Amino acid sequence: MKLLKQVALLFALCWLSLCVEALLPIELPASVIGMALLLLLLGVRIIRVEHIRELSDFLLENLPFLFVPATVGIIQYFGVLKDVAVQLLLICVISVVLTFAATVTSVRLTIRLMNRRKK
């Protein structure tokens, strides 16, 4: 029953994020709004980690199953994708390198700002 309540809470946040998305004048995905809303609610302690722990553990344990449909879809359209496989691979490699670089820069900047704050 506890897991069902946690699922209901998550669906309520998803529904709320869809409503917020409809009201916003800019294009912002509801999933991003939902994650930001969950982070905000966790930060101000309206929702505690204990309220969603079992559901999050369950989803993390079963995460590989969530990627199966996407993988099957890619395999299904392999004939279309094989003509541009080199370009797709190049795009993936470049985006991974840029993501790593952005992450390293963000972490270094955050550490630098935290050190300044302590002094």
C-alpha positions in Angstrom: 0.0 0.0 0.0 2.9 2.3 0.7 4.3 1.9 -2.8 0.8 2.7 -4.2 0.8 6.0 -2.3 4.2 6.9 -3.6 3.1 6.2 -7.2 0.1 8.4 -6.6 2.3 11.2 -5.3 4.6 10.9 -8.4 1.6 10.9 -10.7 0.2 13.9 -9.0 3.5 15.7 -9.5 3.5 14.7 -13.2 -0.1 16.0 -13.6 0.8 19.2 -11.9 3.9 19.7 -14.1 1.6 19.2 -17.2 -0.7 21.9 -15.9 2.3 24.2 -15.3 3.6 23.4 -18.8 0.3 24.5 -20.3 0.4 27.8 -18.4 4.0 28.7 -19.3 4.5 31.1 -22.2 7.8 29.3 -23.1 8.4 25.7 -24.3 9.6 23.7 -21.4 9.0 19.9 -21.1 6.7 18.8 -18.4 9.2 16.2 -17.3 11.8 18.9 -16.6 9.2 20.9 -14.7 8.2 17.8 -12.7 11.8 17.1 -11.7 12.4 20.8 -10.7 9.1 20.7 -8.7 10.2 17.5 -7.0 13.6 19.0 -6.2 11.9 22.1 -4.8 9.5 20.1 -2.7 12.4 18.0 -1.3 14.5 21.1 -0.7 11.8 22.9 1.4 11.0 19.5 3.1 7.4 19.4 2.1 8.2 16.0 0.7 10.8 14.0 2.6 13.0 11.3 1.0 11.2 8.7 3.0 8.0 9.6 1.1 9.4 8.4 -2.2 12.3 6.0 -1.1 10.7 2.7 -2.0 9.4 3.9 -5.4 12.7 5.4 -6.3 14.6 2.3 -5.3 12.1 0.1 -7.3 12.5 2.3 -10.4 16.3 2.3 -10.1 16.4 -1.5 -9.7 14.3 -1.9 -12.9 15.8 0.9 -14.9 17.3 -1.4 -17.6 13.8 -2.6 -18.5 12.8 1.0 -19.3 15.4 1.1 -22.1 14.2 -2.0 -23.9 11.5 -0.4 -26.0 14.0 2.3 -27.2 16.6 -0.3 -28.1 14.0 -2.4 -30.0 12.9 0.7 -31.9 16.5 1.4 -32.9 17.0 -2.2 -34.1 13.6 -2.1 -35.9 14.8 1.0 -38.0 18.4 -0.2 -38.4 18.0 -0.3 -42.2 17.2 3.4 -42.2 19.9 4.3 -39.7 22.8 2.3 -41.2 23.2 4.9 -44.0 23.9 7.6 -41.4 25.6 5.4 -38.7 28.9 7.2 -38.9 27.4 10.6 -38.5 25.2 9.4 -35.6 28.3 7.9 -33.9 30.2 11.1 -34.4 27.4 13.2 -32.9 27.2 10.8 -29.9 30.9 11.0 -29.3 31.0 14.8 -29.6 28.0 15.3 -27.4 29.4 13.0 -24.7 32.7 14.8 -24.7 31.0 18.2 -24.5 28.7 16.9 -21.7 31.8 15.7 -19.7 33.5 19.1 -20.3 30.5 21.0 -19.1 30.2 18.8 -16.1 33.8 19.3 -15.2 33.6 23.0 -15.6 30.4 23.2 -13.5 31.9 21.2 -10.7 35.2 23.2 -10.7 33.2 26.5 -10.6 31.0 25.2 -7.8 34.0 24.1 -5.7 35.7 27.5 -6.3 32.5 29.3 -5.3 32.1 27.2 -2.2 35.7 27.8 -1.2 35.2 31.5 -1.6 32.1 31.4 0.6 34.0 29.6 3.4 36.7 32.3 3.5 
